[in-house]
Amino acid sequence: MSKTSSKTGFTLVELLVVIAIIGVMVGLLLPAVQAAREAARRMSCGNNMKQIGLAVHNYHAAFNKLPRQGSGTANLTLTAAQSMAQDAAFVSRSNNAHELSWLVGILPFCEQQALWEQFSNPLVDPVTGGIFPAFGPNPRRSLTHHSIARYEPFLMNVTTFRCPSDPGVGLPAQGRTNYGCSLGDVSDLTGRGGIGDDGTYTNANMPVNRQERCRGMFRPREFTSFRDVLDGTSNTICAAEFITDLGSNETRSRGLGRTATANRTWTNPQYCKAAIDPLRPRNWGAGPFPNGLNFIGNQEEGRGFSWAVGRPFYSGITTITPPNSEICLTTTTDNDAQVPPSSHHQGGAHVLMGDGAVRFITDSIDSGDLTSPNVGYGPPAGSPSPYGLWGSLGTRASSETISTEF
């Protein structure tokens, strides 16, 4: 009797069907994996802000005041221009003209004691062998300055100050940061407040600074404390995140300012919108721009390019236009600015409240009347913020009540 044997296996059609099914499953799985990774990065970013919040509270517990945006030393024999000069003698022994950011002060409270020791003591320049004084030279130095006399602490990248979702890295930035202190809902005097580079009060700016401007939890070049936050720390923003510049002409990270002295952002918060590319609303157009607008500085001047610089463009945020809106500077320098928070997270950005809580604020938060001038340029001094819930969250003592969840 004969036996017949049969061979088992996949036919070509069955193999193709299996491959197609696997392809569909991979196609469905990859977005989920990417979303899970971004969720992890977003959680890590929020954790960084939580650590910064703890550092701010520990600083306040130690000194009974908040870290100062625009701190450091001043030498009356050297001007700010001299402290930034490319002459080796100046860059190795100059003062920092009160340009250090709030992030420098919290270094020992966020596990950066070694870096703080470098700041707070005289430091040897590895290029010339000269000695930098304690707290170093002016942080608004270019890479050319560092090639002449290099101050290492300014070039360090601090992990706690970086959002994992931000891909920015390396030159032409020095030490990047993604977190800025809240300067409130007025763009005027956000750079230097009412105090000059030599540390003395300016008669013209100080009264108006105290009465109308600098309404945020941080006041440039002056100390504030929790007792100044009359609206309540749980209702007042302490800090927020922003993206760093990637050299992509993006409205959220490349500075655009006005050359003329009239009709700046404090009279019209949407002044820079006229320069946005209508086909790519997250990018500036090619220029020339209307309204006397132009880009600031050079390729080294990008959003968040130096965590040690105490200017709003580098280490601050404002609560005028909502998160992920365009940057608009009051001049074509990096002084006073309208700098909203921004992020690479979908739909909004993290903020750190004064009580240490971390919240995620959406781009659609109520921002009131964005055609209104800033307080002091339309609404009288002491008025509630004209910029809705968003503006109210940025002021420390304007008697606003927060009655809605955010």
Buried (B, 14 or more C-beta within 10 A) or exposed (E): EEEEEEEEEEEEEEEEEEEEEEEEEEEEEEEEEEEEEBEEBBEEBBEBBBBBBBBBBBBBEEEEBBBBBBBBBBBEEBBBEBBBBEEBEBBBBBBBBBBBBBBBBBBBBBEBEEBBEBBBEEBEBEBBEBEBBEBBBBBBBBEEBBEBBBBBBBBBBBEBBBBBBBEBEEEBBBBBBBBBBBBBBBBBBBBBBBBBBBBEBBEEBBEBBBEBBBBBBBBBBBBBEBEBBEBBBEBBBBBBBBBBBBEEBBBBBBBBBBEEEEEBBBBBBBBBBEBBEEEEEBBBBEEEBEBBBBBBBEEBBBBBBBBBBBBBBBBBBBBBBBBBBBBBBBBBBBBBBBBBBBBBBEEBBBBBBBBBBBBBBEBEBEBBBBEBBBBBBBBEEEBBBBBBBBBBBBBBBBEBEBEEEB
